[in-house]
Every structure is written in structure tokens, then in C-alpha cells.
Amino acid sequence: MIKDNRQTAFQLNRRQKRSRFAGPLHDLNLTIESGTLGDAILMTYDHGRFISRIAHASPGRSELFPRLESGEADATVIPVHRFDAYRIERPDTKLTLSGYFLPVGFNMGFAGLAKDVQLIDQANAAIEAMLQDGQPPSFAQATHMTYLPPRRPYVQDNPPLVDLSR
């Protein structure tokens, strides 16, 4: 099983600032897609500390990234794969990831029918060999994706809400 821990990332436009989650946000104009995990994080952080500086966009790349590109907004919280897709479509973008990744992530894996034991064993062996050889980072680089190594715990029942704003 591959553990794909693509975490929601804090992304900045040209005004690069790096720190823990709240530090770099205190003087920035924020934009976020309504109804997303990022929206929930920003709206509830520190009892609504950022609410007055959040502009909401309709879900989808058609509004969010242009606001950041134009400087209308300074930062957002977004799944890394969304930024990767935008960067692939627009390799000349000035937007970059801040390097800060929230500790919450979602794992993905492969599944097979229980009756196909041999196929599952072969897939597991191939995946394990790739992991032992350290191939996932090069796969990510070759496909212009951000590689984030899995973090423990790989699976956690009922993660605490505080994990969303560390």
C-alpha cells in the first residue's frame, strides 16, 4: 500500500514569509474557497482571528489562483495536489508553496479483490521494492508533483481538531 500524505498547504504569493501557521498570516489578505477544509481551518483558527481578512471564492481554480497571481490576495490554504495541477497548467506562475504543511493528511492505497491474492501479493512486492529503493520522490519530480513523505501516525481515529491549526 502506498501512503500518499498530500497535506493541505499554506501557499503565498510574491510576498514570501515563512513561519508557523499563524505567524505569517497576521498581516496578509487571505482568500479561500468556500466550504473547503481550508475554509474551516482559516475561519475557526484562534476563535475566528482571521475572519475579517478572508475573502471567499467559489470552489474551483477559476477564481482562487488569479486572485493570488494578481496580488489581490496574499495567501490561501489549499490541497497540495491542487497547486501542483495549477503549476503544471501554468509553469510560468510566480506562486510558490511556503514550505509549511499542516499536519493533517489523507492516505491513499491500492485495493484488490480478495480472490486475487496472487495479484495483490505481486502489487505489494512491487510497491515495497519501489519504496525501499526510494523511488517515490523521483516519480513525483518526473510528474511535476510535490512529494511529501508519509508521517506517523499513518492512520489515526478521530484526529484532534487542534491538528488542523498547528
C-alpha positions in Angstrom: 0.0 0.0 0.0 1.3 3.5 -0.8 0.7 6.1 1.8 0.1 9.4 -0.1 0.2 12.1 2.5 -0.7 15.1 0.4 -1.4 17.7 3.1 -3.2 20.9 2.8 -0.5 23.6 2.3 -0.3 27.2 3.1 0.5 29.0 -0.1 1.8 32.5 -0.6 2.1 34.9 -3.5 5.1 37.1 -4.2 5.3 38.4 -0.5 7.3 35.4 0.8 7.2 34.9 4.5 7.9 31.6 6.3 7.0 30.6 9.8 4.5 28.5 11.8 0.9 28.7 10.7 -0.4 31.8 12.4 2.8 33.8 12.3 2.9 34.7 8.6 -0.8 35.2 8.3 -1.3 38.1 10.8 -0.9 40.9 8.2 -1.9 39.2 5.0 -5.0 39.4 2.9 -6.4 35.8 2.7 -8.6 34.2 0.1 -10.1 30.7 0.4 -12.6 28.6 -1.5 -15.9 28.4 0.4 -16.9 25.1 2.0 -13.4 23.5 1.9 -11.2 22.2 4.7 -9.0 25.2 4.2 -12.1 27.4 4.8 -12.9 25.6 8.0 -9.3 26.0 9.2 -9.0 29.7 8.5 -12.5 30.6 9.7 -12.1 28.8 13.1 -8.4 29.4 13.8 -7.9 31.0 17.2 -11.7 31.7 17.6 -12.0 33.5 14.3 -8.9 35.6 14.4 -8.7 35.9 10.6 -12.4 36.2 9.7 -12.2 40.0 8.9 -9.4 39.4 6.4 -10.7 36.4 4.5 -12.2 36.8 1.0 -14.2 33.8 -0.2 -14.1 32.4 -3.7 -16.4 29.9 -5.3 -14.8 26.5 -5.4 -12.6 25.8 -8.4 -9.3 27.2 -9.8 -11.1 29.8 -11.9 -11.2 32.4 -9.0 -8.6 31.5 -6.4 -5.3 31.4 -8.2 -5.9 34.5 -10.3 -6.5 36.5 -7.0 -3.2 35.3 -5.8 -1.4 35.9 -9.1 -2.7 39.5 -9.3 -1.8 40.4 -5.7 -5.4 40.9 -4.7 -4.8 38.2 -2.1 -1.6 37.2 -0.4 -2.2 33.7 0.9 -4.5 30.7 1.0 -4.8 27.2 2.4 -5.1 24.6 -0.4 -4.5 20.9 -1.0 -1.0 20.4 -2.5 -2.4 18.4 -5.4 -4.5 21.4 -6.5 -1.4 23.7 -6.5 0.5 21.0 -8.4 -2.2 20.9 -11.1 -2.2 24.7 -11.4 1.6 24.7 -11.6 1.5 22.1 -14.4 -1.0 24.1 -16.3 0.9 27.4 -15.8 4.6 26.6 -15.4 5.4 30.4 -15.5 3.4 31.1 -12.3 5.0 33.3 -9.7 3.2 31.4 -6.9 5.1 29.0 -4.7 4.4 26.8 -1.7 5.5 28.3 1.6 7.1 25.1 2.8 4.6 24.9 5.7 2.4 21.9 5.6 -0.4 21.3 8.0 0.0 18.0 9.9 -3.3 16.7 8.7 -3.1 14.4 5.6 -5.0 11.8 3.8 -3.6 8.4 2.9 -4.4 6.6 -0.3 -3.8 2.9 -1.1 -4.4 0.2 -3.6 -7.1 -2.3 -3.2 -7.8 -5.6 -4.9 -10.4 -8.3 -4.9 -9.8 -10.8 -2.0 -9.9 -13.7 -4.6 -6.9 -12.2 -6.5 -4.4 -13.0 -3.8 -1.5 -13.5 -6.2 -2.1 -10.2 -7.9 -2.3 -8.4 -4.5 1.0 -10.1 -3.4 2.7 -9.1 -6.7 1.5 -5.4 -6.4 2.6 -5.3 -2.7 6.0 -6.6 -3.6 6.4 -4.1 -6.5 5.3 -1.2 -4.3 7.5 -2.3 -1.4 10.5 -2.5 -3.7 9.9 1.0 -5.1 9.6 2.4 -1.5 12.8 0.6 -0.4 14.6 2.0 -3.4 13.4 5.5 -2.6 11.6 5.9 -5.9 8.5 7.9 -4.9 10.3 11.3 -4.8 11.7 10.8 -8.3 8.3 9.7 -9.6 6.8 12.9 -8.1 9.5 15.0 -9.6 9.1 13.4 -13.1 5.3 14.2 -13.0 5.8 17.7 -11.5 4.1 16.8 -8.3 5.1 17.7 -4.7 6.4 14.8 -2.8 5.6 14.7 0.9 6.8 11.7 2.8 4.3 9.9 5.0 4.3 10.9 8.6 3.3 8.8 11.6 0.7 8.0 12.7 -0.3 6.7 9.3 -3.8 6.1 10.4 -5.4 7.9 13.3 -9.0 7.5 14.5 -10.7 10.8 15.3 -7.8 13.2 14.9 -8.0 16.2 17.2 -9.2 19.5 15.8 -6.0 21.1 17.0 -4.1 19.2 14.3 -5.7 21.5 11.7 -4.0 24.6 13.0 -0.6 23.6 14.2 
